[in-house]
Amino acid sequence: MEKIQTVEIYDAEYETTYTAKIQKNGDRWIGWIQEHPKVKCEEGTQEALLKTLEKTLYETLEADWEAWDKQIEEDAKTGKLDKLNEKALEDLRAGRCKDLFSIIGTKTQSS
């Protein structure tokens, strides 16, 4: 096996850079995404490996988000979020909330 190389993969949709670790192993290339251990791939060329890692990373992120959304929906249906909702409404009524746009700055409220 050759030395492990580090390659950055930028995901424009999530605006995040991920760290790919790649290595030539005989006549094949293996790689994984450091931030997402589930993403491991093997290909015949370095170029193909990087494309497969990027695609697999995207699919994994999408699956994670879908699972997260499903869990949030389930938690909302079963009442697990009721206390948080009550606390937020209490803070709003008591004037302890700030307009998010005033905190982060506004481009336009419609964007």
PyRosetta script that sets phi, psi and omega in degrees:
from pyrosetta import init, pose_from_sequence

init()
pose = pose_from_sequence("MEKIQTVEIYDAEYETTYTAKIQKNGDRWIGWIQEHPKVKCEEGTQEALLKTLEKTLYETLEADWEAWDKQIEEDAKTGKLDKLNEKALEDLRAGRCKDLFSIIGTKTQSS")
pose.set_psi(1, 144.1)
pose.set_omega(1, 177.6)
pose.set_phi(2, -90.3)
pose.set_psi(2, 173.8)
pose.set_omega(2, -179.3)
pose.set_phi(3, -62.2)
pose.set_psi(3, 142.9)
pose.set_omega(3, 177.3)
pose.set_phi(4, -72.4)
pose.set_psi(4, 131.8)
pose.set_omega(4, 178.1)
pose.set_phi(5, -107.5)
pose.set_psi(5, 151.5)
pose.set_omega(5, 177.0)
pose.set_phi(6, -110.5)
pose.set_psi(6, 130.6)
pose.set_omega(6, 179.6)
pose.set_phi(7, -132.6)
pose.set_psi(7, 134.5)
pose.set_omega(7, 177.2)
pose.set_phi(8, -88.3)
pose.set_psi(8, 138.0)
pose.set_omega(8, 175.5)
pose.set_phi(9, -120.0)
pose.set_psi(9, 119.6)
pose.set_omega(9, -179.8)
pose.set_phi(10, -95.5)
pose.set_psi(10, 126.1)
pose.set_omega(10, 176.6)
pose.set_phi(11, -101.9)
pose.set_psi(11, 105.2)
pose.set_omega(11, -175.3)
pose.set_phi(12, -65.0)
pose.set_psi(12, -34.7)
pose.set_omega(12, -178.1)
pose.set_phi(13, -64.5)
pose.set_psi(13, -42.9)
pose.set_omega(13, -179.6)
pose.set_phi(14, -96.0)
pose.set_psi(14, -1.7)
pose.set_omega(14, -180.0)
pose.set_phi(15, 50.1)
pose.set_psi(15, 49.8)
pose.set_omega(15, -177.5)
pose.set_phi(16, -136.7)
pose.set_psi(16, 143.8)
pose.set_omega(16, 175.1)
pose.set_phi(17, -102.2)
pose.set_psi(17, 130.8)
pose.set_omega(17, 179.3)
pose.set_phi(18, -112.8)
pose.set_psi(18, 155.1)
pose.set_omega(18, -177.5)
pose.set_phi(19, -103.5)
pose.set_psi(19, 115.6)
pose.set_omega(19, 175.8)
pose.set_phi(20, -97.4)
pose.set_psi(20, 133.8)
pose.set_omega(20, 173.1)
pose.set_phi(21, -107.5)
pose.set_psi(21, 123.9)
pose.set_omega(21, -178.1)
pose.set_phi(22, -128.6)
pose.set_psi(22, 154.2)
pose.set_omega(22, -176.6)
pose.set_phi(23, -156.7)
pose.set_psi(23, 137.9)
pose.set_omega(23, 174.8)
pose.set_phi(24, -83.2)
pose.set_psi(24, 130.3)
pose.set_omega(24, -178.1)
pose.set_phi(25, -127.6)
pose.set_psi(25, 95.4)
pose.set_omega(25, -174.5)
pose.set_phi(26, 68.6)
pose.set_psi(26, -123.3)
pose.set_omega(26, 178.9)
pose.set_phi(27, -99.5)
pose.set_psi(27, 8.8)
pose.set_omega(27, -179.8)
pose.set_phi(28, -116.8)
pose.set_psi(28, 162.3)
pose.set_omega(28, 175.1)
pose.set_phi(29, -114.5)
pose.set_psi(29, 134.2)
pose.set_omega(29, 175.9)
pose.set_phi(30, -118.6)
pose.set_psi(30, 152.9)
pose.set_omega(30, -179.8)
pose.set_phi(31, -162.1)
pose.set_psi(31, 161.9)
pose.set_omega(31, 179.0)
pose.set_phi(32, -152.0)
pose.set_psi(32, 161.0)
pose.set_omega(32, 177.6)
pose.set_phi(33, -100.3)
pose.set_psi(33, 119.8)
pose.set_omega(33, -174.8)
pose.set_phi(34, -57.9)
pose.set_psi(34, -41.3)
pose.set_omega(34, -176.7)
pose.set_phi(35, -77.7)
pose.set_psi(35, -15.7)
pose.set_omega(35, -178.8)
pose.set_phi(36, -134.4)
pose.set_psi(36, 85.8)
pose.set_omega(36, -176.0)
pose.set_phi(37, -56.4)
pose.set_psi(37, -20.1)
pose.set_omega(37, 177.5)
pose.set_phi(38, -68.0)
pose.set_psi(38, -21.4)
pose.set_omega(38, -175.4)
pose.set_phi(39, -90.2)
pose.set_psi(39, 101.1)
pose.set_omega(39, 177.8)
pose.set_phi(40, -134.3)
pose.set_psi(40, 134.9)
pose.set_omega(40, -176.4)
pose.set_phi(41, -141.2)
pose.set_psi(41, 163.0)
pose.set_omega(41, 176.1)
pose.set_phi(42, -143.3)
pose.set_psi(42, 136.3)
pose.set_omega(42, 179.6)
pose.set_phi(43, -146.2)
pose.set_psi(43, 171.2)
pose.set_omega(43, -178.7)
pose.set_phi(44, -80.5)
pose.set_psi(44, -23.4)
pose.set_omega(44, 179.8)
pose.set_phi(45, -132.5)
pose.set_psi(45, 160.2)
pose.set_omega(45, 178.3)
pose.set_phi(46, -63.0)
pose.set_psi(46, -44.1)
pose.set_omega(46, -179.7)
pose.set_phi(47, -60.3)
pose.set_psi(47, -46.3)
pose.set_omega(47, 179.3)
pose.set_phi(48, -64.2)
pose.set_psi(48, -38.4)
pose.set_omega(48, 179.0)
pose.set_phi(49, -61.6)
pose.set_psi(49, -47.3)
pose.set_omega(49, -178.6)
pose.set_phi(50, -62.1)
pose.set_psi(50, -39.9)
pose.set_omega(50, 177.3)
pose.set_phi(51, -64.6)
pose.set_psi(51, -42.8)
pose.set_omega(51, -179.6)
pose.set_phi(52, -67.7)
pose.set_psi(52, -40.5)
pose.set_omega(52, 176.8)
pose.set_phi(53, -60.4)
pose.set_psi(53, -45.0)
pose.set_omega(53, -179.7)
pose.set_phi(54, -62.1)
pose.set_psi(54, -45.4)
pose.set_omega(54, -179.9)
pose.set_phi(55, -64.6)
pose.set_psi(55, -45.2)
pose.set_omega(55, -179.0)
pose.set_phi(56, -66.3)
pose.set_psi(56, -38.6)
pose.set_omega(56, 176.2)
pose.set_phi(57, -60.1)
pose.set_psi(57, -48.3)
pose.set_omega(57, -179.6)
pose.set_phi(58, -59.2)
pose.set_psi(58, -46.0)
pose.set_omega(58, 179.9)
pose.set_phi(59, -62.6)
pose.set_psi(59, -39.4)
pose.set_omega(59, 179.4)
pose.set_phi(60, -67.1)
pose.set_psi(60, -43.1)
pose.set_omega(60, 177.7)
pose.set_phi(61, -62.0)
pose.set_psi(61, -43.1)
pose.set_omega(61, 178.9)
pose.set_phi(62, -62.2)
pose.set_psi(62, -44.1)
pose.set_omega(62, 179.3)
pose.set_phi(63, -63.8)
pose.set_psi(63, -40.9)
pose.set_omega(63, 178.1)
pose.set_phi(64, -62.6)
pose.set_psi(64, -43.6)
pose.set_omega(64, 179.6)
pose.set_phi(65, -65.2)
pose.set_psi(65, -40.8)
pose.set_omega(65, 178.6)
pose.set_phi(66, -62.9)
pose.set_psi(66, -42.1)
pose.set_omega(66, 178.3)
pose.set_phi(67, -64.4)
pose.set_psi(67, -40.9)
pose.set_omega(67, 178.9)
pose.set_phi(68, -63.7)
pose.set_psi(68, -46.1)
pose.set_omega(68, 178.4)
pose.set_phi(69, -59.7)
pose.set_psi(69, -43.2)
pose.set_omega(69, 179.5)
pose.set_phi(70, -62.3)
pose.set_psi(70, -42.0)
pose.set_omega(70, 179.9)
pose.set_phi(71, -65.3)
pose.set_psi(71, -41.9)
pose.set_omega(71, 177.8)
pose.set_phi(72, -61.4)
pose.set_psi(72, -44.9)
pose.set_omega(72, 178.8)
pose.set_phi(73, -60.7)
pose.set_psi(73, -43.5)
pose.set_omega(73, 178.8)
pose.set_phi(74, -64.2)
pose.set_psi(74, -42.9)
pose.set_omega(74, 178.6)
pose.set_phi(75, -62.9)
pose.set_psi(75, -39.0)
pose.set_omega(75, 178.5)
pose.set_phi(76, -65.9)
pose.set_psi(76, -42.7)
pose.set_omega(76, 179.7)
pose.set_phi(77, -63.4)
pose.set_psi(77, -36.8)
pose.set_omega(77, -176.3)
pose.set_phi(78, -88.9)
pose.set_psi(78, 0.8)
pose.set_omega(78, 175.9)
pose.set_phi(79, 86.7)
pose.set_psi(79, 6.0)
pose.set_omega(79, -178.6)
pose.set_phi(80, -66.4)
pose.set_psi(80, -18.7)
pose.set_omega(80, -178.9)
pose.set_phi(81, -101.7)
pose.set_psi(81, 0.9)
pose.set_omega(81, -176.2)
pose.set_phi(82, -58.9)
pose.set_psi(82, -43.3)
pose.set_omega(82, -179.0)
pose.set_phi(83, -63.5)
pose.set_psi(83, -39.5)
pose.set_omega(83, 177.5)
pose.set_phi(84, -64.6)
pose.set_psi(84, -41.2)
pose.set_omega(84, 179.0)
pose.set_phi(85, -63.5)
pose.set_psi(85, -45.5)
pose.set_omega(85, 178.8)
pose.set_phi(86, -60.9)
pose.set_psi(86, -43.0)
pose.set_omega(86, 179.5)
pose.set_phi(87, -63.5)
pose.set_psi(87, -42.9)
pose.set_omega(87, 179.6)
pose.set_phi(88, -63.5)
pose.set_psi(88, -43.0)
pose.set_omega(88, 178.6)
pose.set_phi(89, -65.8)
pose.set_psi(89, -38.9)
pose.set_omega(89, 177.1)
pose.set_phi(90, -61.4)
pose.set_psi(90, -44.9)
pose.set_omega(90, 178.5)
pose.set_phi(91, -63.9)
pose.set_psi(91, -39.7)
pose.set_omega(91, 179.5)
pose.set_phi(92, -63.5)
pose.set_psi(92, -48.0)
pose.set_omega(92, -179.7)
pose.set_phi(93, -63.7)
pose.set_psi(93, -32.1)
pose.set_omega(93, -178.2)
pose.set_phi(94, -84.6)
pose.set_psi(94, -0.5)
pose.set_omega(94, 178.1)
pose.set_phi(95, 76.9)
pose.set_psi(95, 21.3)
pose.set_omega(95, -179.5)
pose.set_phi(96, -92.7)
pose.set_psi(96, 14.6)
pose.set_omega(96, -179.7)
pose.set_phi(97, -111.4)
pose.set_psi(97, 150.0)
pose.set_omega(97, 176.3)
pose.set_phi(98, -118.6)
pose.set_psi(98, 149.9)
pose.set_omega(98, 175.8)
pose.set_phi(99, -65.2)
pose.set_psi(99, 122.6)
pose.set_omega(99, -177.9)
pose.set_phi(100, -56.4)
pose.set_psi(100, -38.2)
pose.set_omega(100, -179.0)
pose.set_phi(101, -64.6)
pose.set_psi(101, -31.2)
pose.set_omega(101, 178.1)
pose.set_phi(102, -72.4)
pose.set_psi(102, -22.8)
pose.set_omega(102, 179.8)
pose.set_phi(103, -83.2)
pose.set_psi(103, -46.4)
pose.set_omega(103, -174.7)
pose.set_phi(104, -96.8)
pose.set_psi(104, -8.2)
pose.set_omega(104, -177.3)
pose.set_phi(105, 89.1)
pose.set_psi(105, 152.5)
pose.set_omega(105, -177.8)
pose.set_phi(106, -119.3)
pose.set_psi(106, 140.1)
pose.set_omega(106, 167.0)
pose.set_phi(107, -90.0)
pose.set_psi(107, -67.9)
pose.set_omega(107, 169.1)
pose.set_phi(108, -150.4)
pose.set_psi(108, 150.0)
pose.set_omega(108, -178.9)
pose.set_phi(109, -71.4)
pose.set_psi(109, -14.9)
pose.set_omega(109, 179.5)
pose.set_phi(110, -88.3)
pose.set_psi(110, -11.8)
pose.set_omega(110, -177.3)
pose.set_phi(111, -93.0)
pose.dump_pdb("model.pdb")
